[in-house]
Amino acid sequence: MSGEDVPTIHLLERSLFPEDAWSEDMLSGELADQPRTRHYVVAEASGEIVGYAGLAAAGGQADVQTIGVRADQRKSGVGAALLTELLDEAVRRNSEAVFLEVRADNAAARRLYERFGFDEVGIRKRYYQPSDVDAIVMCRKLRDRPPMGFTREYT
């Protein structure tokens, strides 16, 4: 994703998430940290952007920032392709785990994340505003954390 994509992504964002859409400034701010701590991609069909996704990664942890797929492209594999790219990037960045928040009322997205090995690890009450919808926090472990500190072997 580049800065040139922001107006199109913003229109799509507003149609997908009308109550809590990111502003153009927020999207541009995320891109400003690319590639240092961010990785944003778009999916295209017939020359049009039909989906987008973003990852934040630092300190061994990655977070899915957003995934959006145009309504007429759902169930076509676009969301799975975008999520695959984010997970691949998290691996390239040597992340131990990937976290995300998903609306409790978004059953289709939750099923996608579960298919990709994400487990529910918590709930953020009334996270999405102004609709007062809870966020389900999910995590997919990518690798084991190396031993930290002292172990009996070395004491």
TAQUIPE-V614546 format. One record per backbone hydrogen bond with DSSP energy under -0.5 kcal/mol. CO is the residue of the C=O (numbers start at 1). NH is the residue of the N-H. E is the energy in kcal/mol with one decimal. If there is no record, write none. Layout:
co=CO nh=NH e=E
co=CO nh=NH e=E
//
This chain:
co=2 nh=5 e=-1.6
co=3 nh=6 e=-1.1
co=5 nh=9 e=-2.8
co=6 nh=10 e=-3.0
co=7 nh=11 e=-1.9
co=8 nh=12 e=-2.1
co=9 nh=13 e=-3.2
co=10 nh=14 e=-2.5
co=11 nh=15 e=-1.6
co=12 nh=16 e=-2.3
co=13 nh=17 e=-3.0
co=17 nh=20 e=-0.7
co=17 nh=21 e=-0.6
co=23 nh=27 e=-2.3
co=24 nh=28 e=-2.7
co=25 nh=29 e=-2.5
co=26 nh=30 e=-2.0
co=27 nh=31 e=-2.0
co=28 nh=32 e=-1.6
co=29 nh=33 e=-0.6
co=30 nh=33 e=-1.1
co=31 nh=34 e=-1.8
co=33 nh=37 e=-2.3
co=33 nh=38 e=-1.5
co=37 nh=57 e=-2.7
co=38 nh=35 e=-0.6
co=39 nh=55 e=-1.9
co=41 nh=53 e=-2.2
co=43 nh=50 e=-3.1
co=43 nh=51 e=-1.3
co=45 nh=48 e=-2.0
co=48 nh=45 e=-2.4
co=50 nh=70 e=-3.3
co=51 nh=43 e=-2.6
co=52 nh=68 e=-2.7
co=53 nh=41 e=-2.5
co=54 nh=65 e=-2.4
co=54 nh=66 e=-1.2
co=55 nh=39 e=-2.0
co=56 nh=63 e=-3.0
co=58 nh=61 e=-1.6
co=60 nh=96 e=-3.9
co=60 nh=97 e=-0.8
co=61 nh=58 e=-2.4
co=62 nh=99 e=-2.6
co=63 nh=56 e=-2.6
co=63 nh=65 e=-0.6
co=66 nh=54 e=-2.4
co=68 nh=52 e=-2.3
co=70 nh=73 e=-2.3
co=71 nh=74 e=-1.1
co=73 nh=76 e=-1.1
co=73 nh=78 e=-0.6
co=77 nh=81 e=-2.3
co=78 nh=82 e=-2.5
co=79 nh=83 e=-2.6
co=80 nh=84 e=-2.4
co=81 nh=85 e=-2.0
co=82 nh=86 e=-2.1
co=83 nh=87 e=-2.6
co=84 nh=88 e=-2.6
co=85 nh=89 e=-2.2
co=86 nh=90 e=-2.3
co=87 nh=91 e=-2.1
co=88 nh=92 e=-2.4
co=89 nh=93 e=-1.9
co=90 nh=95 e=-2.7
co=91 nh=94 e=-2.1
co=96 nh=142 e=-3.4
co=96 nh=143 e=-1.8
co=97 nh=62 e=-2.3
co=98 nh=140 e=-2.5
co=99 nh=64 e=-2.8
co=100 nh=138 e=-2.7
co=102 nh=136 e=-3.2
co=103 nh=106 e=-1.9
co=105 nh=107 e=-0.9
co=106 nh=110 e=-2.1
co=107 nh=111 e=-2.3
co=108 nh=112 e=-2.0
co=109 nh=113 e=-2.5
co=110 nh=114 e=-2.4
co=111 nh=115 e=-2.4
co=112 nh=116 e=-1.3
co=113 nh=118 e=-2.5
co=114 nh=117 e=-1.8
co=119 nh=139 e=-2.4
co=122 nh=137 e=-2.7
co=123 nh=125 e=-0.7
co=124 nh=127 e=-1.3
co=124 nh=135 e=-2.2
co=127 nh=129 e=-0.6
co=128 nh=132 e=-0.9
co=128 nh=133 e=-1.5
co=133 nh=128 e=-2.7
co=134 nh=104 e=-2.6
co=135 nh=124 e=-2.9
co=135 nh=137 e=-0.6
co=136 nh=102 e=-1.9
co=137 nh=121 e=-3.3
co=137 nh=122 e=-1.3
co=138 nh=100 e=-1.8
co=139 nh=119 e=-2.7
co=140 nh=98 e=-2.4
co=151 nh=154 e=-1.6
co=152 nh=155 e=-1.2
//
